[in-house]
C-alpha cells in the first residue's frame, strides 16, 4: 500500500497501491469498508495516483497534472482541474459540511487555485515565487496557509477574496516544510520541517478585523489584561520600511524540538496541545503556554509504535 486516506475517523478508507509489490495498481483508488472487510468501489486512471482526499460527500483524486472530484455516493465525476506539475499530490479539502472548498496548485509555479463550490467561485492566489511545498485549509475553509520550497515563510490568505492576511517566518535558512495545521478555532498555526523544530504561531483575529461595525461598548472596556497572544518580532521591527523585510518578520510564538525525521503536526483535543507523529513511528504530545511568547513547549507524553531491529 502506497497511500491511505481515512474518512474522518470511520471505517471507510481510500487505498492506493505502492512499494515493490503493490497490492493494488498505483493508478487505481480502492474505496475500502473496514467493517465489511472488502472494497465497495474503485476509480481507475491513466497515470499514477499522487493523493486522495475524502469527505462525506466527495472523493478527490490527485494526479501529477490533474485533479478529479467525484460524488461519494455514486462515484460520478463532478469536476476536473488542470494543475502544474504536482508530484507531491498537494491538495486540501475543507471538512466543514456547510462550505465545500478545495485548494490545489494553479497552472503556474507558486500559484494556488481555490474552488468555492457552494459559491460557484474560483479564486487564484499568487502565493509564492518558488514552487509550493505545503498548504492547508482551516476547519471551515475560510483561511489557507501556504509554504514554498524555500521554507522560510508561511503565508495566510482569505480563500474567498485571495487577500494576504498574515505572514510568519519559520527561519532564515532554507528548509523543507512537511506540514502546516490550524487549530479548530483558527487562533493558532503549527508547522513541522526537516529542521526538527515544530513552530507554533499566534494568528490575528481576522474576523474581528474584517467586521465593519465597531464592537459593543461593553467589549471595549479595559480589563487590565494585555493580549499576550502576539508573535515575537525583532527589536528593530520599528524600523520597518528602512531595513530588509527580515527584520520586521513575525517569529514563532512557541517551539518544540523533535529528532530530525519526517513529521506531521496537528493540534490536540486538549487546550493548547499539539500532536506530532514521525515517519519513524514515534508519537509526541506537548503543551504550549499561550501567555509566554517565545517559550518552549513542555512534552506531556511519548510513545513509539514501530521498533527497529536493534530495539527488538
C-alpha positions in Angstrom: 0.0 0.0 0.0 1.5 3.3 -1.1 -1.2 5.7 0.2 -4.0 5.6 2.7 -6.7 8.2 3.4 -9.3 7.7 6.1 -12.8 9.3 6.0 -12.6 11.3 9.3 -12.4 8.5 12.0 -14.8 5.9 10.5 -14.5 2.6 8.7 -14.1 4.0 5.1 -10.6 4.2 3.7 -9.1 5.1 0.3 -6.2 2.8 -0.7 -3.6 3.2 -3.4 -1.1 0.5 -4.2 2.7 1.2 -3.9 6.0 -0.2 -2.9 7.9 -3.1 -4.6 4.9 -5.5 -4.7 1.8 -3.3 -4.7 -1.4 -5.0 -3.6 -3.4 -2.7 -6.0 -2.3 -0.9 -9.2 -0.8 2.6 -8.4 -3.2 4.1 -10.9 -6.3 2.9 -9.0 -8.1 4.2 -5.9 -9.8 1.5 -3.9 -12.6 2.5 -1.6 -12.4 0.1 1.3 -15.0 -0.6 4.0 -13.2 -2.0 7.0 -16.4 -3.2 8.7 -17.3 -5.3 5.7 -13.6 -6.1 5.0 -14.0 -5.5 1.3 -13.7 -2.9 -1.5 -17.0 -1.1 -2.1 -15.8 0.9 -5.1 -12.8 1.8 -7.3 -11.6 4.5 -9.6 -9.1 3.9 -12.4 -6.8 6.5 -14.1 -4.2 6.6 -16.9 -1.4 7.7 -14.6 -0.2 7.2 -11.1 -2.3 8.5 -8.2 -0.4 11.0 -6.1 -3.0 11.6 -3.4 -6.6 11.2 -2.3 -8.9 13.4 -0.1 -12.2 12.4 1.4 -15.2 13.9 3.0 -18.7 12.5 3.4 -19.9 13.9 0.0 -16.7 14.0 -2.0 -13.8 11.9 -3.2 -10.9 13.9 -4.6 -8.1 12.1 -6.6 -4.9 13.9 -7.3 -2.7 13.0 -10.3 0.5 14.8 -11.3 -1.2 17.2 -13.7 -4.9 16.8 -12.9 -7.4 16.6 -10.1 -10.7 14.8 -10.3 -13.6 15.4 -8.0 -16.3 12.8 -7.5 -19.6 12.5 -5.7 -19.1 10.0 -2.9 -22.4 8.2 -3.1 -22.3 7.1 -6.7 -18.7 8.0 -7.7 -19.9 10.2 -10.5 -17.4 12.8 -11.8 -18.3 16.3 -10.7 -15.3 18.3 -11.7 -11.7 18.0 -13.1 -9.0 20.6 -12.7 -5.7 21.0 -14.5 -2.6 21.9 -12.4 1.1 22.5 -12.9 3.4 19.5 -12.1 2.3 18.2 -8.7 4.5 15.2 -7.8 3.7 15.6 -4.1 0.0 15.3 -4.7 -0.7 18.6 -2.9 -4.4 19.2 -2.3 -6.6 20.4 0.6 -10.3 19.8 1.1 -12.4 21.5 3.9 -14.1 19.0 6.2 -16.9 21.6 7.1 -20.2 20.3 5.6 -21.6 23.8 5.1 -18.7 25.0 3.0 -17.2 22.9 0.2 -13.7 24.3 -0.5 -10.9 22.6 -2.5 -7.4 24.0 -2.8 -4.8 22.8 -5.3 -1.8 24.1 -7.2 -2.5 26.5 -10.1 -1.1 26.3 -13.6 1.9 28.4 -12.7 4.7 27.7 -10.2 3.8 29.1 -6.7 0.2 29.8 -7.6 -2.8 28.4 -5.7 -6.3 27.7 -7.0 -9.2 27.8 -4.6 -12.5 26.3 -5.7 -15.5 27.5 -3.6 -18.1 25.1 -4.9 -21.1 26.4 -2.8 -20.5 29.9 -4.1 -19.6 28.7 -7.7 -16.5 30.8 -7.5 -12.8 30.3 -8.2 -10.0 32.3 -6.5 -6.5 32.4 -7.9 -3.7 33.3 -5.5 -0.1 34.2 -6.3 1.2 32.7 -3.0 4.9 32.3 -3.6 7.6 32.9 -6.2 9.0 29.4 -5.8 7.2 26.1 -6.1 4.7 25.1 -3.4 5.8 22.7 -0.7 2.8 22.5 1.5 -0.6 24.1 2.2 -3.6 23.6 4.5 -7.2 24.9 5.0 -8.7 25.8 8.3 -11.7 23.9 9.5 -14.4 25.9 7.8 -12.4 26.6 4.6 -12.2 30.4 5.1 -8.4 30.5 5.6 -5.5 29.0 3.8 -1.8 28.6 5.0 0.9 28.1 2.3 4.6 27.4 2.3 7.0 27.2 -0.6 10.0 25.0 -1.3 12.2 27.8 0.2 10.6 27.1 3.5 11.4 30.4 5.3 7.9 32.0 5.2 4.3 30.8 5.8 1.5 33.0 4.4 -2.2 33.0 5.4 -4.8 34.0 2.8 -8.5 34.6 2.7 -9.9 31.9 0.5 -12.9 34.0 -0.8 -11.0 37.2 -1.7 -7.5 35.8 -2.1 -6.2 38.6 0.1 -3.0 38.1 2.1 -3.8 38.4 5.8 -0.6 37.5 7.6 2.9 36.3 7.1 5.1 34.4 9.6 8.7 33.3 9.5 10.0 29.8 10.2 13.6 30.8 9.9 16.3 32.4 7.7 17.8 29.3 6.1 16.1 27.0 3.6 14.0 24.1 4.9 11.6 21.5 3.7 8.2 22.2 5.4 6.4 18.9 5.9 3.1 20.0 7.3 1.1 23.1 8.4 -2.1 22.9 10.5 -4.7 25.3 12.0 -6.2 24.7 15.4 -10.0 24.2 15.3 -10.8 27.9 16.2 -8.1 29.3 13.8 -6.3 31.0 16.6 -3.0 29.2 16.2 -1.0 27.7 13.3 1.7 25.0 13.6 4.3 23.7 11.1 6.9 21.0 11.0 10.0 20.8 8.9 13.3 18.9 8.3 15.0 21.2 10.8 13.4 19.2 13.7 11.6 22.1 15.3 7.8 22.4 15.5 6.8 26.1 15.3 3.5 27.5 16.7 2.3 30.9 15.6 -0.4 33.1 17.0 -2.9 34.2 14.3 -4.6 37.5 14.2 -8.4 37.8 14.8 -9.2 38.1 11.1 -13.0 38.1 11.6 -12.7 40.9 14.1 -10.5 42.9 11.8 -12.9 42.4 8.8 -16.0 43.5 10.7 -17.3 46.8 9.6 -19.3 47.5 12.8 -17.4 48.7 15.9 -17.6 46.3 18.9 -20.2 46.9 21.5 -19.4 49.3 24.3 -19.0 46.6 26.9 -16.3 44.8 24.9 -14.2 48.0 24.8 -13.7 48.1 28.5 -10.1 47.6 29.5 -10.0 44.7 32.0 -6.3 45.4 32.7 -5.0 42.5 30.8 -2.8 43.0 27.8 -3.2 40.5 24.9 -0.1 38.3 25.1 -1.1 36.2 22.1 1.3 38.0 19.8 4.3 36.6 17.9 7.7 37.8 18.8 9.4 40.3 16.5 12.9 41.7 16.1 13.8 44.6 18.3 14.4 46.6 15.1 10.9 46.0 13.8 10.1 49.6 14.5 12.3 50.5 11.5 10.0 48.7 9.1 10.5 50.0 5.6 14.1 51.1 6.2 15.6 47.7 6.9 15.2 44.5 4.9 11.9 42.6 5.4 13.6 40.0 7.6 13.8 42.5 10.5 10.0 43.1 10.6 9.1 39.4 10.5 6.8 37.7 12.9 8.6 34.7 14.5 7.1 31.7 16.2 5.2 32.1 19.5 6.3 28.7 20.8 8.7 25.9 19.7 9.0 22.2 20.3 12.1 20.1 19.2 11.9 16.6 18.0 14.6 14.3 16.4 15.2 15.1 12.7 12.8 12.9 10.8 9.7 13.5 8.6 6.9 14.6 10.8 3.2 15.7 10.7 1.9 18.1 13.3 -1.7 18.8 14.4 -3.4 20.3 17.4 -4.8 18.0 20.1 -8.2 17.9 21.7 -6.7 19.2 24.9 -6.4 23.0 25.0 -3.0 24.4 23.9 -1.7 21.0 23.0 0.0 19.7 19.8 0.4 16.2 18.5 3.5 15.2 16.4 3.8 11.9 14.6 7.0 10.9 12.8 7.8 8.6 9.9 9.9 6.5 12.3 6.8 5.6 14.2 7.1 8.0 17.2 4.3 9.9 18.8 4.7 13.1 20.8 2.2 15.2 22.7 3.3 18.7 24.0 1.7 21.7 25.7 2.4 25.3 25.0 1.8 28.3 27.2 -0.4 31.0 25.5 0.8 33.5 28.0 4.5 33.2 27.2 5.6 34.3 23.7 8.9 32.7 22.6 8.7 29.8 25.0 9.4 26.1 24.6 6.6 23.5 24.7 6.5 21.0 27.5 6.4 17.4 26.5 3.5 15.6 28.1 3.6 12.1 26.5 5.7 10.0 24.2 5.2 6.6 22.5 7.0 4.5 19.8 4.8 2.3 17.6 7.4 1.0 15.3 10.6 -0.6 16.7 13.8 -1.1 14.7 15.7 -4.4 14.6 18.2 -3.1 17.2 15.4 -2.2 19.6 13.7 -5.6 19.2 
